[in-house]
Amino acid sequence: EVHLVESGGGLVQPGRSLRLTCKGSGFSFGDYAFNWVRQAPGKGLEWLTFIRSKRHAETTEYAASVKGRFTISRDDSKDIAYLHMTSLKIEDTAVYYCCRGSEAIIVDLDYWGQGTLVTVSS
Amino acid sequence: QSVLTQPPSASGTPGQRVTISCSGSSFNIGNNAVHWYQQFPGTAPKLLIFSTSRRPSGVPDRFSGAKSGTSASLAISGLQSEDEADYYCASWDDSLNGLVFGGGTKLTVL
């Protein structure tokens, strides 16, 4: 069974950094793309970034709202995808979801983790 | 303000057929596939429809997706109380170079 488990969320001050981790199991991790999507309290979904598989050179794309501040990476030997967030702002407060994407479509987001809450506050 | 436009709410009675619309532009829906997600309160979204009209295994055939021009729709037939949830559409946007979501539609089963 496919599982994605996020961790690393918590309370952080504005301007600080945080790294989220997404651990996959139950499938061949290296064959898939991974995305991060967030949801602010009471709001809708916002796509942030994806990383393709090694077969596709691990290329990445970012939403304008996080480009230059957030970095996605992956370690297929550990079945983990990361989201490194810097210069955090109050408006980055949200539940952050890790989502799997197929190699062909990338953003079909067929499996989601349970999410990890990031609260940016002084 | 979401790039894709959905009605904030929709409703129906058990057994009815309900349609949720998703309006975009030539940069997204008009040129790319549409995906739909279902989210219950306090839980992660779940993929309901991908590539505009395809259902992942395990999703009942009561759910169907379609697209015409720059608009897409999700239809739910034989509405059930357990279908009460938030529904989101999404599509790749070629001008923004990113995945864009609709604002979500809260479906109420009366």
Boltz contact constraints between the chains, C-beta under 6 A:
constraints:
  - contact:
      token1: [A, 44]
      token2: [B, 103]
      max_distance: 6.0
  - contact:
      token1: [A, 44]
      token2: [B, 104]
      max_distance: 6.0
  - contact:
      token1: [A, 45]
      token2: [B, 88]
      max_distance: 6.0
  - contact:
      token1: [A, 45]
      token2: [B, 101]
      max_distance: 6.0
  - contact:
      token1: [A, 47]
      token2: [B, 98]
      max_distance: 6.0
  - contact:
      token1: [A, 47]
      token2: [B, 99]
      max_distance: 6.0
  - contact:
      token1: [A, 63]
      token2: [B, 98]
      max_distance: 6.0
  - contact:
      token1: [A, 97]
      token2: [B, 44]
      max_distance: 6.0
  - contact:
      token1: [A, 107]
      token2: [B, 92]
      max_distance: 6.0
  - contact:
      token1: [A, 107]
      token2: [B, 99]
      max_distance: 6.0
  - contact:
      token1: [A, 108]
      token2: [B, 35]
      max_distance: 6.0
  - contact:
      token1: [A, 108]
      token2: [B, 50]
      max_distance: 6.0
  - contact:
      token1: [A, 109]
      token2: [B, 47]
      max_distance: 6.0
  - contact:
      token1: [A, 110]
      token2: [B, 47]
      max_distance: 6.0
  - contact:
      token1: [A, 112]
      token2: [B, 44]
      max_distance: 6.0
  - contact:
      token1: [A, 112]
      token2: [B, 45]
      max_distance: 6.0
  - contact:
      token1: [A, 114]
      token2: [B, 44]
      max_distance: 6.0
  - contact:
      token1: [A, 115]
      token2: [B, 44]
      max_distance: 6.0
